[in-house]
Structure formats: structure tokens, C-alpha cells
Amino acid sequence: MATLNIQVGRNGINKIVADTATIADINEAGELLRASSVATRLLHESVWEHFHGEPPAATEPRVWLPSYQDCLQDKPHEHKILVGNGPRNPYQDPPQWFIDSLKKAFPDDYMWENAAEDLPGGEGEAAVMLFQNKAPRKDHWLDHWGFVEDVLVSEPYGASLDTLTVLAPFLENVGWTFDIVGRSAHYPSATIRIEIRPKRAS
């Protein structure tokens, strides 16, 4: 049976060591890491914040996992788990490009009426609500989303060709472009990250 030993210090989690004896234990250790990834990240950040007052940058731990070569299971290799910084709540300081491009694409939408007076977050809050109403919802591509600095990110568990076929025209309409990367914050190794930003003026 595999177990995880989590070493915690003033700087958060220093190391996670898997106690294994067999290949089956290594497989189980990998599942334990996946199952506890959110909890260990919260532990790491809460300890850091207690001693330092601000959340740390995302860490990229290294773990030993079984790998496959020529369709055969090979000996375990060390892998880096690529972890992205978690997005902030979309209602918290949405970037100006996000607001401006939605106002340009949907100038007559009722969400803009009296937004500055009626909504606590003003036009930023209106823009987020409008985006949620207008963005295509195919295959739940908009999941675990928010902003990392000035980039809109969504971290779904996957995206099909049908999803991207529906998403691309919407982004074209509002003047945005996107990239898909493997470094995510929500359930790393199980989700992808869609990064959306405005197109550069040509």
C-alpha cells in the first residue's frame, strides 16, 4: 500500500515523498497525488500566507511515475507536474480590454444600462455577466475560470473539435484569440488551460 509523506515548513510544503515498494504502489501513489492535489495546494498556500502574508507563486513538484515506451510499461521516471497560477475570481478587477471589447461587440445589450449606478462592480461586473450569457457553452469549455494577471483563463477537463468550432467564431466576433496549454491550476494533469487575450492590432 502506497503512502504519501508531506513535509511542511515555514515556506509551505517542502517535499512530498511517496513510500512505495512495487509498481502497483507507484500507480497508487500517482492516484493519491492526483486526488490530493487541490488539498495540498491549499495547505501549501495557507502555510505560506500565515508566515509571509501573501500567496506564493505556483510550484512545480517532481514525482516518480510509471511511464510507457513502445506500448510496454517501463521503469518509473521522474516527471515535473506543470502547475499554473490559479485564476482570480472573474468579478475581481476584470481587465479593461475585456470590458471594452464586449461593449464594442454588444453595444446595445441591456447589461450596460445603468451598470455604473446599479451594480457594485460597475461595468466590470456587467461585462462578466454579459460574457457568461453570450459565450457558447458547448462541452463546458468555460470551467474553473477567471483572470491571471490580464489573461482570461478557463480550465476544463478537455475540449473537442466541436467545442472549438463553436468557440472560435465567438472569439473572432469580440476580437479575441486563444491558446491551449497543458499547465493548469485546477487538478493539474487532468485539466487543460485555455488562455484568451485580445488580438494584437496588425
Secondary structure as the mmCIF struct_conf table of DSSP 4:
data_model
#
loop_
_struct_conf.conf_type_id
_struct_conf.id
_struct_conf.beg_label_comp_id
_struct_conf.beg_label_asym_id
_struct_conf.beg_label_seq_id
_struct_conf.end_label_comp_id
_struct_conf.end_label_asym_id
_struct_conf.end_label_seq_id
STRN STRN1 THR A 3 GLY A 9
TURN_TY1_P TURN_TY1_P1 ARG A 10 ASN A 11
STRN STRN2 GLY A 12 ASP A 19
BEND BEND1 ALA A 21 THR A 22
HELX_RH_AL_P HELX_RH_AL_P1 ILE A 23 ALA A 35
TURN_TY1_P TURN_TY1_P2 SER A 36 SER A 36
HELX_RH_AL_P HELX_RH_AL_P2 SER A 37 HIS A 52
BEND BEND2 GLY A 53 GLU A 54
HELX_LH_PP_P HELX_LH_PP_P1 PRO A 55 THR A 59
STRN STRN3 ARG A 62 GLN A 69
TURN_TY1_P TURN_TY1_P3 ASP A 70 CYS A 71
STRN STRN4 LEU A 72 LYS A 80
STRN STRN5 VAL A 83 VAL A 83
HELX_LH_PP_P HELX_LH_PP_P2 GLY A 84 PRO A 87
STRN STRN6 ARG A 88 ARG A 88
HELX_LH_PP_P HELX_LH_PP_P3 ASN A 89 ASN A 89
TURN_TY1_P TURN_TY1_P4 PRO A 90 TYR A 91
BEND BEND3 GLN A 92 ASP A 93
HELX_RH_AL_P HELX_RH_AL_P3 GLN A 96 ALA A 105
BEND BEND4 PHE A 106 PHE A 106
TURN_TY1_P TURN_TY1_P5 PRO A 107 ASP A 108
HELX_RH_3T_P HELX_RH_3T_P1 TYR A 110 TRP A 112
TURN_TY1_P TURN_TY1_P6 GLU A 113 ASN A 114
HELX_RH_AL_P HELX_RH_AL_P4 ALA A 115 ASP A 118
BEND BEND5 LEU A 119 LEU A 119
TURN_TY1_P TURN_TY1_P7 PRO A 120 GLY A 121
HELX_RH_AL_P HELX_RH_AL_P5 GLY A 122 LYS A 134
BEND BEND6 ALA A 135 ALA A 135
HELX_RH_3T_P HELX_RH_3T_P2 LYS A 138 HIS A 140
BEND BEND7 LEU A 142 LEU A 142
BEND BEND8 HIS A 144 HIS A 144
STRN STRN7 GLY A 146 VAL A 148
TURN_TY1_P TURN_TY1_P8 GLU A 149 ASP A 150
STRN STRN8 VAL A 151 SER A 154
BEND BEND9 TYR A 157 TYR A 157
HELX_RH_AL_P HELX_RH_AL_P6 LEU A 161 VAL A 174
TURN_TY1_P TURN_TY1_P9 GLY A 175 GLY A 175
STRN STRN9 TRP A 176 VAL A 181
BEND BEND10 GLY A 182 GLY A 182
STRN STRN10 SER A 184 SER A 184
BEND BEND11 ALA A 185 TYR A 187
TURN_TY1_P TURN_TY1_P10 PRO A 188 ALA A 190
STRN STRN11 ARG A 193 PRO A 198
HELX_LH_PP_P HELX_LH_PP_P4 LYS A 199 ALA A 201
#
